[in-house]
Amino acid sequence: MVRPVVVVVGAGPGVGGALARRFVDEGYDVGLVGRNRPALDALVADLEPRGATVRSVAVDLTDTAAATGAVRQLGQAWGRIDVLHFNPSAYREKGPLDLTVPELLEDVALGVGALLTAVQAARPFLLSGGRISVTGSMAADEPWHGAASLGVQKAGVRNLVHSLDAALAPDGIRAVSVTVRGTLAREGAFTPDRVADAIWRAVATAGDAWASEVPYPG
């Protein structure tokens, strides 16, 4: 039996890793794309004993050519990508009176632009029924001025998800941003595992009930 494949872009020890484990528990093989090689190696060591085939590529996601190559490499290895999850954002503790335009654009390149790169690279491997998901944030609606670029990223990536969903829906591919309305924590509703569960539920939603934005909790 052919196992479905999830590719997690921006994989690390938090939500990205928790989501990879959630998909493995659902019978998926996993592709990991991230910048930190030791973090990727730790995830591979965690996921493989669970029965999955796991492949990883370390790359700077703002390097368009390199990130495109990484996603294509994983797509070619399996010949398919069933779910593409986009997790990264840049946290820069600077307010709007101190943040420079180059800094803002650098952050947006990671938190928004890299989604465009990943989707375009994955598109040849996404078939009807494929899904794209994004870790969204309440910062899109309630930005904190002390980290001004984060709200811009989260608003921008959500907007891009709406456009991707509309563009891909005729081919049976859907996109969703899961807006996490709280701060990640070790306990309570906002642990990485619970956020991963929410993303899984959004991805598993039937087509007739699909929405391109899902709040968590919701």
C-alpha positions in Angstrom: 0.0 0.0 0.0 1.3 3.5 -0.9 1.6 5.7 2.1 0.6 9.4 1.7 3.3 12.0 2.2 3.4 15.2 4.2 6.1 17.8 3.7 6.7 20.1 6.6 8.4 23.4 5.7 10.0 25.1 8.7 10.3 21.9 10.7 11.7 22.1 14.2 11.1 21.1 17.7 7.8 23.0 18.2 4.6 22.9 16.1 6.4 21.6 13.0 7.8 18.5 14.9 4.5 17.9 16.6 2.6 18.0 13.3 5.1 15.6 11.7 4.4 13.2 14.6 0.7 13.6 14.2 0.8 12.8 10.5 3.1 9.8 11.1 0.5 8.5 13.6 -2.0 8.8 10.7 0.1 6.7 8.4 2.0 9.3 6.5 5.7 9.4 5.4 7.3 12.7 6.1 9.6 15.2 4.3 11.2 17.8 6.5 12.6 21.1 5.3 14.3 23.5 7.7 17.4 25.5 8.4 18.7 23.8 11.5 20.4 20.4 10.6 20.7 19.2 14.2 17.0 19.9 14.8 16.1 18.0 11.6 18.3 15.1 12.6 16.6 14.9 16.0 13.2 14.8 14.4 14.3 12.1 12.0 15.5 10.0 14.9 12.1 10.5 16.7 9.9 9.8 13.6 11.6 6.8 12.0 11.0 4.4 15.0 7.3 5.2 14.6 7.3 3.4 11.2 7.6 6.2 8.8 10.0 6.9 5.9 11.5 10.3 6.7 13.6 12.5 4.5 15.1 15.8 5.4 16.7 18.8 3.7 18.5 21.6 5.5 18.1 24.9 3.6 17.7 28.6 4.0 14.0 29.1 3.1 14.6 32.6 1.9 17.0 31.3 -0.7 14.4 30.8 -3.4 16.5 28.6 -5.6 17.7 26.4 -2.7 14.2 26.1 -1.2 12.7 25.3 -4.5 15.2 22.5 -5.0 14.6 21.2 -1.5 10.8 20.8 -2.0 11.3 19.4 -5.5 13.8 16.9 -4.2 11.3 15.5 -1.7 8.5 15.5 -4.2 10.6 13.6 -6.7 11.7 11.1 -4.0 8.1 10.0 -3.4 6.5 11.1 -6.7 3.8 12.8 -4.7 3.0 15.3 -2.0 -0.3 14.9 -0.3 0.0 17.6 2.3 2.3 20.6 2.3 2.5 22.4 5.7 4.2 25.8 6.0 5.3 26.7 9.6 8.0 29.4 9.6 7.9 33.0 10.7 10.4 35.5 11.8 10.2 37.0 15.3 12.1 40.3 15.5 11.5 42.4 18.7 11.3 45.8 17.0 8.5 48.3 16.9 7.3 50.2 13.9 9.4 53.3 14.8 12.6 51.3 14.9 12.0 48.6 12.3 13.7 49.3 9.0 12.3 48.6 5.6 15.1 46.0 4.8 14.3 44.3 8.1 10.6 44.2 7.4 11.2 42.8 3.9 13.7 40.2 5.2 11.0 39.0 7.7 8.2 38.9 5.1 10.5 37.0 2.8 10.5 34.2 5.3 7.0 34.4 6.8 5.2 35.0 3.5 7.4 34.7 0.5 8.7 31.3 1.4 5.2 29.9 1.2 4.9 31.0 -2.4 8.3 29.3 -3.1 7.2 26.1 -1.4 3.8 25.9 -3.1 5.2 26.6 -6.6 7.8 23.9 -6.1 5.3 21.4 -4.7 2.6 22.0 -7.3 3.7 19.3 -9.8 3.4 16.7 -7.1 0.1 17.9 -5.6 -2.8 15.9 -7.1 -6.6 16.3 -6.6 -7.3 15.9 -2.9 -4.0 17.5 -2.0 -3.9 20.0 0.9 -1.8 23.0 1.9 -1.8 24.2 5.5 -0.2 27.1 7.3 0.4 27.8 11.0 -1.4 31.1 11.4 -1.6 33.5 14.4 -3.9 35.9 16.1 -1.1 38.4 15.4 -2.7 38.9 12.0 -5.7 40.6 13.8 -4.2 41.7 17.1 -0.5 42.6 16.4 1.8 43.5 19.2 3.6 46.7 18.3 6.8 45.4 20.0 7.3 42.9 17.2 5.7 44.8 14.3 6.9 42.5 11.5 5.2 39.4 12.9 1.7 40.8 12.5 2.5 41.9 8.9 3.8 38.3 8.2 0.7 36.6 9.6 -1.7 38.9 7.9 0.1 38.5 4.7 0.4 34.7 4.8 -3.3 34.4 5.6 -4.2 36.6 2.7 -1.9 34.5 0.4 -3.6 31.3 1.6 -7.0 32.6 0.6 -5.7 33.4 -2.9 -4.0 29.9 -3.1 -7.2 28.2 -2.1 -9.2 30.0 -4.7 -6.6 29.4 -7.4 -6.2 25.6 -6.7 -9.7 24.7 -5.8 -10.7 24.0 -9.4 -8.0 21.3 -9.4 -9.3 19.7 -6.2 -6.4 21.1 -4.1 -7.3 23.2 -1.0 -5.4 25.6 1.3 -6.1 26.5 4.9 -4.5 28.8 7.5 -5.1 27.7 11.1 -5.2 30.9 13.2 -3.8 30.0 16.6 -5.5 32.4 19.0 -3.0 32.1 21.9 0.6 31.8 22.8 2.4 28.4 22.6 2.9 26.8 26.0 4.0 23.6 27.6 0.6 23.1 29.2 -3.0 23.9 28.4 -4.8 24.4 25.0 -1.7 25.8 23.2 0.8 23.1 23.5 2.4 22.2 20.1 0.6 18.8 20.2 -2.8 20.4 20.6 -2.1 22.9 17.8 -0.9 20.1 15.6 -4.2 18.3 16.3 -6.1 21.4 15.2 -4.1 21.6 12.0 -4.7 17.9 11.3 -8.5 18.4 11.8 -8.5 21.3 9.4 -6.6 19.3 6.8 -8.9 16.3 7.2 -12.0 18.4 6.7 -14.3 17.2 3.9 -14.4 19.4 0.8 -18.0 20.5 1.2 -17.2 21.9 4.7 -13.8 23.4 3.7 -12.8 26.9 4.8 -9.5 28.6 3.9 -9.2 30.0 7.5 -9.9 28.0 10.7 -9.5 29.5 14.1 -8.1 27.6 17.0 -9.7 27.3 19.4 -12.8 27.6 17.3 
